[in-house]
């Protein structure tokens, strides 16, 4: 039942937007994750990736980035 709900929601969203063809480079582990999820949910992996990114955009999600400075690493040694 959960698979059917996900598939219906994704199909509905799919018909409302014109997609743009792009090329994106992903780590193999990320692609494997979405392909495995695609098999479990019976939803194409590209649709899952698009849905995830659409959800992030709708929520205005921002990554949490932490940058370190080489000097700080050397001070800790």
PDB file of N, CA, C and O in Angstrom:
ATOM      1  N   UNK A   1       0.819  -1.196   0.000  1.00  0.00           N
ATOM      2  CA  UNK A   1       0.000   0.000   0.000  1.00  0.00           C
ATOM      3  C   UNK A   1       0.858   1.255   0.000  1.00  0.00           C
ATOM      4  O   UNK A   1       0.554   2.208  -0.717  1.00  0.00           O
ATOM      5  N   UNK A   2       1.919   1.271   0.786  1.00  0.00           N
ATOM      6  CA  UNK A   2       2.802   2.435   0.841  1.00  0.00           C
ATOM      7  C   UNK A   2       3.450   2.681  -0.514  1.00  0.00           C
ATOM      8  O   UNK A   2       3.606   3.826  -0.940  1.00  0.00           O
ATOM      9  N   UNK A   3       3.830   1.585  -1.196  1.00  0.00           N
ATOM     10  CA  UNK A   3       4.427   1.706  -2.526  1.00  0.00           C
ATOM     11  C   UNK A   3       3.454   2.358  -3.496  1.00  0.00           C
ATOM     12  O   UNK A   3       3.835   3.201  -4.308  1.00  0.00           O
ATOM     13  N   UNK A   4       2.193   1.955  -3.401  1.00  0.00           N
ATOM     14  CA  UNK A   4       1.170   2.500  -4.292  1.00  0.00           C
ATOM     15  C   UNK A   4       0.971   3.987  -4.058  1.00  0.00           C
ATOM     16  O   UNK A   4       0.801   4.753  -5.007  1.00  0.00           O
ATOM     17  N   UNK A   5       0.991   4.401  -2.778  1.00  0.00           N
ATOM     18  CA  UNK A   5       0.841   5.818  -2.440  1.00  0.00           C
ATOM     19  C   UNK A   5       1.986   6.637  -3.012  1.00  0.00           C
ATOM     20  O   UNK A   5       1.774   7.699  -3.598  1.00  0.00           O
ATOM     21  N   UNK A   6       3.203   6.132  -2.837  1.00  0.00           N
ATOM     22  CA  UNK A   6       4.382   6.831  -3.340  1.00  0.00           C
ATOM     23  C   UNK A   6       4.305   6.930  -4.861  1.00  0.00           C
ATOM     24  O   UNK A   6       4.538   7.998  -5.428  1.00  0.00           O
ATOM     25  N   UNK A   7       3.984   5.839  -5.509  1.00  0.00           N
ATOM     26  CA  UNK A   7       3.906   5.812  -6.968  1.00  0.00           C
ATOM     27  C   UNK A   7       2.841   6.777  -7.482  1.00  0.00           C
ATOM     28  O   UNK A   7       3.073   7.487  -8.460  1.00  0.00           O
ATOM     29  N   UNK A   8       1.680   6.810  -6.837  1.00  0.00           N
ATOM     30  CA  UNK A   8       0.608   7.711  -7.256  1.00  0.00           C
ATOM     31  C   UNK A   8       1.031   9.171  -7.102  1.00  0.00           C
ATOM     32  O   UNK A   8       0.813   9.987  -7.999  1.00  0.00           O
ATOM     33  N   UNK A   9       1.631   9.489  -5.970  1.00  0.00           N
ATOM     34  CA  UNK A   9       2.060  10.868  -5.716  1.00  0.00           C
ATOM     35  C   UNK A   9       3.117  11.297  -6.727  1.00  0.00           C
ATOM     36  O   UNK A   9       3.087  12.420  -7.230  1.00  0.00           O
ATOM     37  N   UNK A  10       4.044  10.401  -7.018  1.00  0.00           N
ATOM     38  CA  UNK A  10       5.090  10.728  -7.968  1.00  0.00           C
ATOM     39  C   UNK A  10       4.542  10.866  -9.382  1.00  0.00           C
ATOM     40  O   UNK A  10       4.960  11.749 -10.132  1.00  0.00           O
ATOM     41  N   UNK A  11       3.603   9.992  -9.746  1.00  0.00           N
ATOM     42  CA  UNK A  11       2.987  10.092 -11.070  1.00  0.00           C
ATOM     43  C   UNK A  11       2.249  11.414 -11.223  1.00  0.00           C
ATOM     44  O   UNK A  11       2.328  12.066 -12.264  1.00  0.00           O
ATOM     45  N   UNK A  12       1.530  11.801 -10.176  1.00  0.00           N
ATOM     46  CA  UNK A  12       0.776  13.049 -10.205  1.00  0.00           C
ATOM     47  C   UNK A  12       1.722  14.232 -10.382  1.00  0.00           C
ATOM     48  O   UNK A  12       1.470  15.113 -11.203  1.00  0.00           O
ATOM     49  N   UNK A  13       2.795  14.253  -9.624  1.00  0.00           N
ATOM     50  CA  UNK A  13       3.780  15.335  -9.719  1.00  0.00           C
ATOM     51  C   UNK A  13       4.444  15.331 -11.085  1.00  0.00           C
ATOM     52  O   UNK A  13       4.753  16.389 -11.633  1.00  0.00           O
ATOM     53  N   UNK A  14       4.661  14.164 -11.627  1.00  0.00           N
ATOM     54  CA  UNK A  14       5.335  14.009 -12.915  1.00  0.00           C
ATOM     55  C   UNK A  14       4.561  14.681 -14.045  1.00  0.00           C
ATOM     56  O   UNK A  14       5.164  15.241 -14.960  1.00  0.00           O
ATOM     57  N   UNK A  15       3.245  14.630 -13.990  1.00  0.00           N
ATOM     58  CA  UNK A  15       2.419  15.177 -15.060  1.00  0.00           C
ATOM     59  C   UNK A  15       2.273  16.696 -14.982  1.00  0.00           C
ATOM     60  O   UNK A  15       1.792  17.312 -15.933  1.00  0.00           O
ATOM     61  N   UNK A  16       2.668  17.299 -13.892  1.00  0.00           N
ATOM     62  CA  UNK A  16       2.482  18.731 -13.715  1.00  0.00           C
ATOM     63  C   UNK A  16       3.692  19.566 -14.116  1.00  0.00           C
ATOM     64  O   UNK A  16       3.597  20.790 -14.205  1.00  0.00           O
ATOM     65  N   UNK A  17       4.802  18.932 -14.352  1.00  0.00           N
ATOM     66  CA  UNK A  17       6.007  19.709 -14.635  1.00  0.00           C
ATOM     67  C   UNK A  17       6.683  19.224 -15.909  1.00  0.00           C
ATOM     68  O   UNK A  17       6.735  18.027 -16.193  1.00  0.00           O
ATOM     69  N   UNK A  18       7.197  20.180 -16.665  1.00  0.00           N
ATOM     70  CA  UNK A  18       8.006  19.844 -17.832  1.00  0.00           C
ATOM     71  C   UNK A  18       9.427  19.658 -17.318  1.00  0.00           C
ATOM     72  O   UNK A  18       9.963  20.519 -16.621  1.00  0.00           O
ATOM     73  N   UNK A  19      10.017  18.553 -17.660  1.00  0.00           N
ATOM     74  CA  UNK A  19      11.366  18.246 -17.182  1.00  0.00           C
ATOM     75  C   UNK A  19      12.410  18.807 -18.130  1.00  0.00           C
ATOM     76  O   UNK A  19      12.189  18.900 -19.338  1.00  0.00           O
ATOM     77  N   UNK A  20      13.537  19.175 -17.573  1.00  0.00           N
ATOM     78  CA  UNK A  20      14.662  19.632 -18.370  1.00  0.00           C
ATOM     79  C   UNK A  20      15.731  18.549 -18.346  1.00  0.00           C
ATOM     80  O   UNK A  20      16.052  18.015 -17.284  1.00  0.00           O
ATOM     81  N   UNK A  21      16.274  18.228 -19.491  1.00  0.00           N
ATOM     82  CA  UNK A  21      17.305  17.201 -19.598  1.00  0.00           C
ATOM     83  C   UNK A  21      18.652  17.805 -19.196  1.00  0.00           C
ATOM     84  O   UNK A  21      19.090  18.804 -19.766  1.00  0.00           O
ATOM     85  N   UNK A  22      19.302  17.182 -18.204  1.00  0.00           N
ATOM     86  CA  UNK A  22      20.614  17.645 -17.743  1.00  0.00           C
ATOM     87  C   UNK A  22      21.540  16.439 -17.578  1.00  0.00           C
ATOM     88  O   UNK A  22      21.109  15.287 -17.643  1.00  0.00           O
ATOM     89  N   UNK A  23      22.808  16.735 -17.365  1.00  0.00           N
ATOM     90  CA  UNK A  23      23.783  15.710 -17.004  1.00  0.00           C
ATOM     91  C   UNK A  23      24.270  16.045 -15.604  1.00  0.00           C
ATOM     92  O   UNK A  23      24.607  17.192 -15.310  1.00  0.00           O
ATOM     93  N   UNK A  24      24.304  15.045 -14.753  1.00  0.00           N
ATOM     94  CA  UNK A  24      24.753  15.257 -13.374  1.00  0.00           C
ATOM     95  C   UNK A  24      25.694  14.123 -12.988  1.00  0.00           C
ATOM     96  O   UNK A  24      25.471  12.970 -13.357  1.00  0.00           O
ATOM     97  N   UNK A  25      26.720  14.444 -12.263  1.00  0.00           N
ATOM     98  CA  UNK A  25      27.672  13.437 -11.793  1.00  0.00           C
ATOM     99  C   UNK A  25      27.360  13.123 -10.333  1.00  0.00           C
ATOM    100  O   UNK A  25      27.316  14.015  -9.485  1.00  0.00           O
ATOM    101  N   UNK A  26      27.145  11.848 -10.059  1.00  0.00           N
ATOM    102  CA  UNK A  26      26.826  11.403  -8.706  1.00  0.00           C
ATOM    103  C   UNK A  26      27.827  10.350  -8.268  1.00  0.00           C
ATOM    104  O   UNK A  26      28.354   9.598  -9.088  1.00  0.00           O
ATOM    105  N   UNK A  27      28.082  10.304  -6.978  1.00  0.00           N
ATOM    106  CA  UNK A  27      28.916   9.237  -6.438  1.00  0.00           C
ATOM    107  C   UNK A  27      28.207   7.909  -6.675  1.00  0.00           C
ATOM    108  O   UNK A  27      26.981   7.839  -6.585  1.00  0.00           O
ATOM    109  N   UNK A  28      28.958   6.860  -6.977  1.00  0.00           N
ATOM    110  CA  UNK A  28      28.334   5.549  -7.212  1.00  0.00           C
ATOM    111  C   UNK A  28      27.453   5.088  -6.053  1.00  0.00           C
ATOM    112  O   UNK A  28      26.419   4.459  -6.277  1.00  0.00           O
ATOM    113  N   UNK A  29      27.849   5.390  -4.826  1.00  0.00           N
ATOM    114  CA  UNK A  29      27.055   4.954  -3.671  1.00  0.00           C
ATOM    115  C   UNK A  29      25.697   5.656  -3.631  1.00  0.00           C
ATOM    116  O   UNK A  29      24.708   5.066  -3.195  1.00  0.00           O
ATOM    117  N   UNK A  30      25.643   6.895  -4.077  1.00  0.00           N
ATOM    118  CA  UNK A  30      24.379   7.640  -4.111  1.00  0.00           C
ATOM    119  C   UNK A  30      23.460   7.036  -5.165  1.00  0.00           C
ATOM    120  O   UNK A  30      22.274   6.815  -4.922  1.00  0.00           O
ATOM    121  N   UNK A  31      24.022   6.776  -6.327  1.00  0.00           N
ATOM    122  CA  UNK A  31      23.238   6.179  -7.403  1.00  0.00           C
ATOM    123  C   UNK A  31      22.737   4.789  -7.006  1.00  0.00           C
ATOM    124  O   UNK A  31      21.587   4.439  -7.270  1.00  0.00           O
ATOM    125  N   UNK A  32      23.604   4.006  -6.375  1.00  0.00           N
ATOM    126  CA  UNK A  32      23.205   2.666  -5.907  1.00  0.00           C
ATOM    127  C   UNK A  32      22.049   2.757  -4.909  1.00  0.00           C
ATOM    128  O   UNK A  32      21.114   1.957  -4.955  1.00  0.00           O
ATOM    129  N   UNK A  33      22.124   3.736  -4.011  1.00  0.00           N
ATOM    130  CA  UNK A  33      21.067   3.924  -3.019  1.00  0.00           C
ATOM    131  C   UNK A  33      19.719   4.159  -3.700  1.00  0.00           C
ATOM    132  O   UNK A  33      18.725   3.515  -3.362  1.00  0.00           O
ATOM    133  N   UNK A  34      19.692   5.081  -4.656  1.00  0.00           N
ATOM    134  CA  UNK A  34      18.429   5.396  -5.328  1.00  0.00           C
ATOM    135  C   UNK A  34      17.955   4.260  -6.225  1.00  0.00           C
ATOM    136  O   UNK A  34      16.750   4.049  -6.368  1.00  0.00           O
ATOM    137  N   UNK A  35      18.884   3.526  -6.831  1.00  0.00           N
ATOM    138  CA  UNK A  35      18.480   2.384  -7.659  1.00  0.00           C
ATOM    139  C   UNK A  35      17.883   1.273  -6.792  1.00  0.00           C
ATOM    140  O   UNK A  35      16.916   0.624  -7.190  1.00  0.00           O
ATOM    141  N   UNK A  36      18.457   1.058  -5.617  1.00  0.00           N
ATOM    142  CA  UNK A  36      17.914   0.051  -4.695  1.00  0.00           C
ATOM    143  C   UNK A  36      16.526   0.485  -4.213  1.00  0.00           C
ATOM    144  O   UNK A  36      15.598  -0.322  -4.149  1.00  0.00           O
ATOM    145  N   UNK A  37      16.403   1.744  -3.884  1.00  0.00           N
ATOM    146  CA  UNK A  37      15.119   2.280  -3.445  1.00  0.00           C
ATOM    147  C   UNK A  37      14.087   2.186  -4.571  1.00  0.00           C
ATOM    148  O   UNK A  37      12.907   1.940  -4.319  1.00  0.00           O
ATOM    149  N   UNK A  38      14.530   2.380  -5.793  1.00  0.00           N
ATOM    150  CA  UNK A  38      13.645   2.281  -6.951  1.00  0.00           C
ATOM    151  C   UNK A  38      13.077   0.866  -7.084  1.00  0.00           C
ATOM    152  O   UNK A  38      11.894   0.692  -7.375  1.00  0.00           O
ATOM    153  N   UNK A  39      13.917  -0.129  -6.872  1.00  0.00           N
ATOM    154  CA  UNK A  39      13.444  -1.514  -6.943  1.00  0.00           C
ATOM    155  C   UNK A  39      12.437  -1.804  -5.831  1.00  0.00           C
ATOM    156  O   UNK A  39      11.427  -2.471  -6.058  1.00  0.00           O
ATOM    157  N   UNK A  40      12.718  -1.300  -4.635  1.00  0.00           N
ATOM    158  CA  UNK A  40      11.830  -1.538  -3.493  1.00  0.00           C
ATOM    159  C   UNK A  40      10.473  -0.856  -3.675  1.00  0.00           C
ATOM    160  O   UNK A  40       9.440  -1.410  -3.299  1.00  0.00           O
ATOM    161  N   UNK A  41      10.483   0.331  -4.244  1.00  0.00           N
ATOM    162  CA  UNK A  41       9.244   1.113  -4.362  1.00  0.00           C
ATOM    163  C   UNK A  41       8.578   0.988  -5.725  1.00  0.00           C
ATOM    164  O   UNK A  41       7.452   1.443  -5.927  1.00  0.00           O
ATOM    165  N   UNK A  42       9.298   0.359  -6.662  1.00  0.00           N
ATOM    166  CA  UNK A  42       8.818   0.230  -8.035  1.00  0.00           C
ATOM    167  C   UNK A  42       8.564   1.593  -8.678  1.00  0.00           C
ATOM    168  O   UNK A  42       7.630   1.764  -9.462  1.00  0.00           O
ATOM    169  N   UNK A  43       9.416   2.555  -8.329  1.00  0.00           N
ATOM    170  CA  UNK A  43       9.382   3.898  -8.901  1.00  0.00           C
ATOM    171  C   UNK A  43      10.753   4.120  -9.537  1.00  0.00           C
ATOM    172  O   UNK A  43      11.764   3.819  -8.902  1.00  0.00           O
ATOM    173  N   UNK A  44      10.826   4.634 -10.763  1.00  0.00           N
ATOM    174  CA  UNK A  44      12.125   4.837 -11.412  1.00  0.00           C
ATOM    175  C   UNK A  44      13.078   5.697 -10.560  1.00  0.00           C
ATOM    176  O   UNK A  44      12.660   6.660  -9.917  1.00  0.00           O
ATOM    177  N   UNK A  45      14.354   5.325 -10.573  1.00  0.00           N
ATOM    178  CA  UNK A  45      15.314   6.015  -9.710  1.00  0.00           C
ATOM    179  C   UNK A  45      15.446   7.496 -10.049  1.00  0.00           C
ATOM    180  O   UNK A  45      15.662   8.311  -9.151  1.00  0.00           O
ATOM    181  N   UNK A  46      15.321   7.864 -11.327  1.00  0.00           N
ATOM    182  CA  UNK A  46      15.411   9.276 -11.690  1.00  0.00           C
ATOM    183  C   UNK A  46      14.227  10.057 -11.121  1.00  0.00           C
ATOM    184  O   UNK A  46      14.366  11.218 -10.738  1.00  0.00           O
ATOM    185  N   UNK A  47      13.077   9.419 -11.069  1.00  0.00           N
ATOM    186  CA  UNK A  47      11.892  10.041 -10.481  1.00  0.00           C
ATOM    187  C   UNK A  47      12.097  10.233  -8.985  1.00  0.00           C
ATOM    188  O   UNK A  47      11.707  11.262  -8.433  1.00  0.00           O
ATOM    189  N   UNK A  48      12.705   9.255  -8.326  1.00  0.00           N
ATOM    190  CA  UNK A  48      12.978   9.373  -6.888  1.00  0.00           C
ATOM    191  C   UNK A  48      13.960  10.507  -6.601  1.00  0.00           C
ATOM    192  O   UNK A  48      13.770  11.282  -5.664  1.00  0.00           O
ATOM    193  N   UNK A  49      14.997  10.593  -7.407  1.00  0.00           N
ATOM    194  CA  UNK A  49      15.983  11.673  -7.222  1.00  0.00           C
ATOM    195  C   UNK A  49      15.302  13.022  -7.427  1.00  0.00           C
ATOM    196  O   UNK A  49      15.507  13.949  -6.644  1.00  0.00           O
ATOM    197  N   UNK A  50      14.486  13.135  -8.487  1.00  0.00           N
ATOM    198  CA  UNK A  50      13.780  14.388  -8.757  1.00  0.00           C
ATOM    199  C   UNK A  50      12.838  14.734  -7.600  1.00  0.00           C
ATOM    200  O   UNK A  50      12.760  15.887  -7.176  1.00  0.00           O
ATOM    201  N   UNK A  51      12.133  13.731  -7.101  1.00  0.00           N
ATOM    202  CA  UNK A  51      11.207  13.949  -5.994  1.00  0.00           C
ATOM    203  C   UNK A  51      11.942  14.431  -4.742  1.00  0.00           C
ATOM    204  O   UNK A  51      11.483  15.340  -4.051  1.00  0.00           O
ATOM    205  N   UNK A  52      13.088  13.810  -4.461  1.00  0.00           N
ATOM    206  CA  UNK A  52      13.890  14.212  -3.301  1.00  0.00           C
ATOM    207  C   UNK A  52      14.354  15.658  -3.451  1.00  0.00           C
ATOM    208  O   UNK A  52      14.255  16.445  -2.510  1.00  0.00           O
ATOM    209  N   UNK A  53      14.859  16.006  -4.633  1.00  0.00           N
ATOM    210  CA  UNK A  53      15.335  17.370  -4.866  1.00  0.00           C
ATOM    211  C   UNK A  53      14.186  18.375  -4.833  1.00  0.00           C
ATOM    212  O   UNK A  53      14.348  19.486  -4.330  1.00  0.00           O
ATOM    213  N   UNK A  54      13.025  17.990  -5.367  1.00  0.00           N
ATOM    214  CA  UNK A  54      11.855  18.867  -5.322  1.00  0.00           C
ATOM    215  C   UNK A  54      11.423  19.125  -3.885  1.00  0.00           C
ATOM    216  O   UNK A  54      11.051  20.244  -3.532  1.00  0.00           O
ATOM    217  N   UNK A  55      11.474  18.084  -3.058  1.00  0.00           N
ATOM    218  CA  UNK A  55      11.127  18.231  -1.647  1.00  0.00           C
ATOM    219  C   UNK A  55      12.103  19.177  -0.949  1.00  0.00           C
ATOM    220  O   UNK A  55      11.695  20.029  -0.159  1.00  0.00           O
ATOM    221  N   UNK A  56      13.397  19.019  -1.246  1.00  0.00           N
ATOM    222  CA  UNK A  56      14.407  19.919  -0.660  1.00  0.00           C
ATOM    223  C   UNK A  56      14.150  21.368  -1.077  1.00  0.00           C
ATOM    224  O   UNK A  56      14.225  22.278  -0.251  1.00  0.00           O
ATOM    225  N   UNK A  57      13.849  21.578  -2.351  1.00  0.00           N
ATOM    226  CA  UNK A  57      13.600  22.927  -2.858  1.00  0.00           C
ATOM    227  C   UNK A  57      12.340  23.524  -2.231  1.00  0.00           C
ATOM    228  O   UNK A  57      12.324  24.699  -1.862  1.00  0.00           O
ATOM    229  N   UNK A  58      11.284  22.714  -2.111  1.00  0.00           N
ATOM    230  CA  UNK A  58      10.034  23.204  -1.525  1.00  0.00           C
ATOM    231  C   UNK A  58      10.219  23.620  -0.071  1.00  0.00           C
ATOM    232  O   UNK A  58       9.605  24.578   0.400  1.00  0.00           O
ATOM    233  N   UNK A  59      11.073  22.886   0.627  1.00  0.00           N
ATOM    234  CA  UNK A  59      11.335  23.190   2.041  1.00  0.00           C
ATOM    235  C   UNK A  59      12.458  24.193   2.218  1.00  0.00           C
ATOM    236  O   UNK A  59      12.808  24.558   3.340  1.00  0.00           O
ATOM    237  N   UNK A  60      13.028  24.643   1.085  1.00  0.00           N
ATOM    238  CA  UNK A  60      14.178  25.560   1.097  1.00  0.00           C
ATOM    239  C   UNK A  60      15.306  25.009   1.968  1.00  0.00           C
ATOM    240  O   UNK A  60      15.936  25.735   2.737  1.00  0.00           O
ATOM    241  N   UNK A  61      15.540  23.706   1.823  1.00  0.00           N
ATOM    242  CA  UNK A  61      16.585  23.029   2.596  1.00  0.00           C
ATOM    243  C   UNK A  61      17.957  23.575   2.207  1.00  0.00           C
ATOM    244  O   UNK A  61      18.213  23.868   1.039  1.00  0.00           O
ATOM    245  N   UNK A  62      18.802  23.702   3.167  1.00  0.00           N
ATOM    246  CA  UNK A  62      20.172  24.180   2.944  1.00  0.00           C
ATOM    247  C   UNK A  62      21.138  23.160   3.542  1.00  0.00           C
ATOM    248  O   UNK A  62      20.873  22.597   4.605  1.00  0.00           O
ATOM    249  N   UNK A  63      22.248  22.926   2.865  1.00  0.00           N
ATOM    250  CA  UNK A  63      23.233  21.997   3.442  1.00  0.00           C
ATOM    251  C   UNK A  63      23.948  22.650   4.619  1.00  0.00           C
ATOM    252  O   UNK A  63      24.101  23.870   4.677  1.00  0.00           O
ATOM    253  N   UNK A  64      24.373  21.823   5.538  1.00  0.00           N
ATOM    254  CA  UNK A  64      25.187  22.306   6.648  1.00  0.00           C
ATOM    255  C   UNK A  64      26.631  21.993   6.277  1.00  0.00           C
ATOM    256  O   UNK A  64      27.036  20.832   6.227  1.00  0.00           O
ATOM    257  N   UNK A  65      27.387  23.031   6.020  1.00  0.00           N
ATOM    258  CA  UNK A  65      28.774  22.858   5.602  1.00  0.00           C
ATOM    259  C   UNK A  65      29.714  23.310   6.714  1.00  0.00           C
ATOM    260  O   UNK A  65      29.508  24.356   7.330  1.00  0.00           O
ATOM    261  N   UNK A  66      30.716  22.534   6.955  1.00  0.00           N
ATOM    262  CA  UNK A  66      31.733  22.891   7.930  1.00  0.00           C
ATOM    263  C   UNK A  66      33.076  22.875   7.229  1.00  0.00           C
ATOM    264  O   UNK A  66      33.491  21.850   6.689  1.00  0.00           O
ATOM    265  N   UNK A  67      33.735  23.981   7.238  1.00  0.00           N
ATOM    266  CA  UNK A  67      35.030  24.097   6.587  1.00  0.00           C
ATOM    267  C   UNK A  67      36.107  24.174   7.661  1.00  0.00           C
ATOM    268  O   UNK A  67      35.923  24.821   8.692  1.00  0.00           O
ATOM    269  N   UNK A  68      37.194  23.531   7.418  1.00  0.00           N
ATOM    270  CA  UNK A  68      38.301  23.615   8.377  1.00  0.00           C
ATOM    271  C   UNK A  68      39.469  24.316   7.714  1.00  0.00           C
ATOM    272  O   UNK A  68      39.646  24.271   6.496  1.00  0.00           O
ATOM    273  N   UNK A  69      40.245  24.953   8.539  1.00  0.00           N
ATOM    274  CA  UNK A  69      41.428  25.661   8.055  1.00  0.00           C
ATOM    275  C   UNK A  69      42.648  24.830   8.418  1.00  0.00           C
ATOM    276  O   UNK A  69      42.760  24.326   9.536  1.00  0.00           O
ATOM    277  N   UNK A  70      43.546  24.693   7.476  1.00  0.00           N
ATOM    278  CA  UNK A  70      44.728  23.861   7.653  1.00  0.00           C
ATOM    279  C   UNK A  70      45.500  24.251   8.919  1.00  0.00           C
ATOM    280  O   UNK A  70      46.034  23.377   9.600  1.00  0.00           O
ATOM    281  N   UNK A  71      45.567  25.544   9.245  1.00  0.00           N
ATOM    282  CA  UNK A  71      46.282  26.004  10.443  1.00  0.00           C
ATOM    283  C   UNK A  71      45.663  25.406  11.702  1.00  0.00           C
ATOM    284  O   UNK A  71      46.387  25.014  12.617  1.00  0.00           O
ATOM    285  N   UNK A  72      44.351  25.332  11.760  1.00  0.00           N
ATOM    286  CA  UNK A  72      43.669  24.786  12.933  1.00  0.00           C
ATOM    287  C   UNK A  72      43.991  23.309  13.110  1.00  0.00           C
ATOM    288  O   UNK A  72      44.135  22.838  14.238  1.00  0.00           O
ATOM    289  N   UNK A  73      44.105  22.582  12.019  1.00  0.00           N
ATOM    290  CA  UNK A  73      44.453  21.160  12.096  1.00  0.00           C
ATOM    291  C   UNK A  73      45.842  20.985  12.676  1.00  0.00           C
ATOM    292  O   UNK A  73      46.078  20.096  13.495  1.00  0.00           O
ATOM    293  N   UNK A  74      46.766  21.842  12.244  1.00  0.00           N
ATOM    294  CA  UNK A  74      48.144  21.729  12.716  1.00  0.00           C
ATOM    295  C   UNK A  74      48.257  22.121  14.195  1.00  0.00           C
ATOM    296  O   UNK A  74      49.085  21.559  14.911  1.00  0.00           O
ATOM    297  N   UNK A  75      47.453  23.060  14.657  1.00  0.00           N
ATOM    298  CA  UNK A  75      47.466  23.470  16.072  1.00  0.00           C
ATOM    299  C   UNK A  75      47.009  22.318  16.968  1.00  0.00           C
ATOM    300  O   UNK A  75      47.492  22.160  18.089  1.00  0.00           O
ATOM    301  N   UNK A  76      46.080  21.524  16.462  1.00  0.00           N
ATOM    302  CA  UNK A  76      45.543  20.404  17.249  1.00  0.00           C
ATOM    303  C   UNK A  76      46.551  19.266  17.402  1.00  0.00           C
ATOM    304  O   UNK A  76      46.390  18.420  18.281  1.00  0.00           O
ATOM    305  N   UNK A  77      47.581  19.231  16.566  1.00  0.00           N
ATOM    306  CA  UNK A  77      48.557  18.130  16.622  1.00  0.00           C
ATOM    307  C   UNK A  77      49.532  18.281  17.751  1.00  0.00           C
ATOM    308  O   UNK A  77      50.410  17.436  17.926  1.00  0.00           O
TER     309      UNK A  77
END
